[in-house]
Amino acid sequence: MRILLCNDDGINAPGMAVLERIARMLSDDIFIVAPWEEQSGMGRSLTLTRPIRMHKLGERRYGVAGTPTDAVMMALAKLMKDSPPDLILSGVNRGANLGEDVSYSGTVSAAMEGALAGIRSISLSQVYSKDGADEDVSFAAAESWGERVIRPLLDAPWAPRTLVNINFPAREPDQVLGVRVVEQGLRDYGRTSFEQRTDPRGFDYYWLRLAGAPQTPGHSTDMEASRDGYVTVTPLHCNLTHPPSMAALTALYGGE
C-alpha cells in the first residue's frame, strides 16, 4: 500500500513526524509532500498568481511553497503521476478540526483533494487544551490511537468522493474512552466576536474570538464527543449540493 502524507502545519511540524510513525505501522511505501511553511486556515485555496516552488528534502520527501491543496496536486500530477497513492493521510494537525472547522482547515482540504481524485483519504487532528504554549501540545492520543482508528477503514467500503475526518481528544491515551462515529457539529456564530487592540504606532488591529460550542441532545456531534473524551470519526463528502432544496428551487423557476 502506497501512502501519501500531507498537512497544513508545515512539513517540519511535530504532527508530521507523528503521522509518519503512524503511517509506517501500515506500510513502508511512504511519500511525504507537504507545505514548506504553516498554512493553517487556508482551506482549499490554490496558488494561482505566482509560481509554486518545490524543495526535495530527502528520499520521497518534498516541501512545497504553497497550500495543502497545492501540495496534494503536485504529488498526484507530478511526483506520483505514474504510481499514485492508495491512501492519503493528512495531519496530524496541531489543534481540533471539528464542526465548521472542516471548511476552513487546510488539513481537511488536503484529504478532500485526495477524495476528489478518487483516492481514499483521511484527515487527522489532535485536540489540545488552550492552557500552555503551542510547543507543549501533546500528540500522545493521536500516536497511541492513530493506527487503531485508521486500520479498520482500509478495507471498508467507501462511497465515491468521500473522506473521513478524525479528531483525537485532549487526553492521555489511557483516558480516551473509545471511538465514536458522529456528525459534524456547528458553533453558534452569532456569538463570534473580534477583540480590538492597538499597536505601538497607534493603529488598531483585531483578533478573531470564536464562540463556544452549543449542546445537542445526546451529545451527538463531533465537538461534544471530543470534549467527552472520544476519538471522533466523521464521514464527509465533497458534493455540497443540498438535495432537499432541489425540488423547491426548480418549482420556484417554473420547472417540474
N, C-alpha and C positions, 0 to 999 in steps of 0.2 A: 504494500500500500504506500503510495507516494503522497506525502503531506506537505502542503504549503502553509507557512506560518506568516502572519502579519499582525499589526496592531496599530494603535494611534498614539501611543505614548513615546514612540521612537524606538529604533532598533536596539539601542543600548539600555533601554528601560529594564528595571528589575523584573517586571512582569513577563518580558520576553524570555528571559532566562528560565523563569518558572515554566512558561509554556513549552519551551524546548525540552525540558526534562519530562514534562507530561507526554509530549509527542513521542519521545524516544521509548516510552513504555509501550507504544503502539506499533512503531515502525522504526527502521534505521534509515529509511529513504526520506530525508527531510530537506526541504528548501526553505530559506528564510528571505523574504523580500518585504521590507517594511520602511516606513518613512524615516528619513535621516534625522529629523527633529520632531519634537512633540507636535501632534496635530489634533489634539483633543477638541471635540465640539465642531469638527469640520463637516460632519455629516457625509453626504455623498458628493461633496464638491469635487470638481475636476480642475486641473491646471490647464487653462486654455490660452492664456495671454503671454506665456513665457515658456522657454524650453524646459524639459524635465531632464535633470542630470541624475546619473546613477553611479554609485561607488561600490566596487567589489571589495568586500571586507575579508573575504576568505572563501573557502570552498563552499559553493551553494549558499552564500550569504551576501546579500546586497542591500545597501541603503539607498533609498530613492528620495531625491529632493522634491517631494510633492506630498499629496494627500494619501490617506489609506486606499482610496479608490484608485488613484494613480498607481500605487504600488501593486495592487492586485492585477490591474490591467497590464502593467509592464510584465508581470510574471507570466500571465496567461497568453499574452500576444507576442512576447519576445523570448524571455528566458526559458519558458517551459512549453513553448508552442508545439514542439514535436513530441513532448512527453508530459501531458497535462497532469495535474494532481488528481487523486481520487478523493481527497478530503482537504478542506481549508479550515484552519483553526485561527481565530483572531483574538488576541489578548496576550496575557491576562491583564485586563485593564486595571489601572490603579483607581478604584472607585466604582460605584454602582452604575449599572446601565439598566435602570428599572423604569417602568411607566413610560412616559413620553420621552425619556432619555434616548430611547432607541432611535428616534427620528433625528436627533442631533449627533449621535455618537459616531465617531469615526471607526470605532471598534466594530459596532454592529454593521456599519456601512461596508466595511471590507468583506464581512461574511455575506452581506446582501449582494455584493458584486459577484461573488462566487456562485451564489444561488441563481442569479440571472444567467450565468454561463452554464448552468446545469450541473454544477458540482456541489456535492454535499458539503454544507458549510455551517460552522458553529462559532458563535461569539462567546467569550468567557470574561467575566469581570469579578474582581474581588471587592466587596463592600468593606468599608473601614470606618471606624469612629472618627469624627472630626477633631477629637482631642489629640494633641500632639502634632509633630511635624510630619510632612509627607514622607520623609526618609524613614520614618518609624513604622510605615504601613506594613502589616504582616500579611504575607500570601500563604500562610500555613494551611488555611482551609482549602484554598484552591489547589495547593500542591498535594495535599492528602486525598482530596475527593475528586480531583480532576479526571484521572484515568477511570475511576469507578463510574463517573457520570457519563463520560464520553463513550466508553466501550459498548454499552447496550444500544447506542444509536447507530453503530457502524453497519450492522446488518438489518436494521429495522427498515420497513418500507417508508419512503418519504414521498409526499406529494410534490409535483414539479414546482420549481421556483419558490421553494420554502426554505427557511433556515431555522436554527434553534438558538435561542438566547439563554445563556446560563449565568446565574449570579451566585457567588459563594458568600455566605453571611459573615458578618464581622464577629466571628467566634473562633476559639481554638478548635482544632479538628475533632477532639473527643467530646466537644459540647454541641456539635452540629446535630440536629435532631433527625436528619434524613433528607430525602429528596421529595419535592412536591412539584407536580406539573400544574401551572397556574396561568391565568390570563394576564395580559398586560394591564397595569393599573393606570391611574391618571391623577395628577395633583390638582388641587384647586388653584388655577392660575389667577382667579380673582384676588387672591391674597399675595401674589408676587409683587415685589416692590424693588426700588432702587435706593441704595444708600448713597447720599451725596457727600463728597469730601472736597477739599480744596488743596491743590498742590502748592509747593513753595513759591511759585510765581503768581499765585492768586487765581488760577484758573480752576473751575470746578471739574470734577470727574465723578464717575459713578461705578458702583459695584452692584451687580445683579444679586438680589436676595430671593432664593426660591421659597415657595410656600411649603408648608407642611403637608404631609400626605393624608388624605381622608381615610376614614374607616369604612369598610364594606361588610355586610353580613357574612359571617363565617370566615372572615379574613381570606377572601378568595383571590386576591391579586398578588402579583409578584412583589410589590413593595411591602405588603403586610407579611407575607410568608417569609421574606428575607429577614424582616425585623424579628419575627418569631423564632428564627434560628434554623431555617431550612435552606438547603440549596434549591434555588428555583430554576425550573426548566420551562421556557415559554416558546411555543412554536409561532413563527411569524411568516407572513407571505408578502411577496413583492408587489402583487397586484392590488392597487389601492382603490379599485372600483368598489362602490357600495351597492351591492345587488338590490337590496330592498327599495332603493330610490329610483331604480331604472324605470319601472312602470309608471310611477307618478310623474317623473320628468318627461317621459315620452308622451303621456297624455297632455301635459302642460303645453307641449308644442304641437298638438293636434295629431299625433301619431297613435298607433294602436299597440 
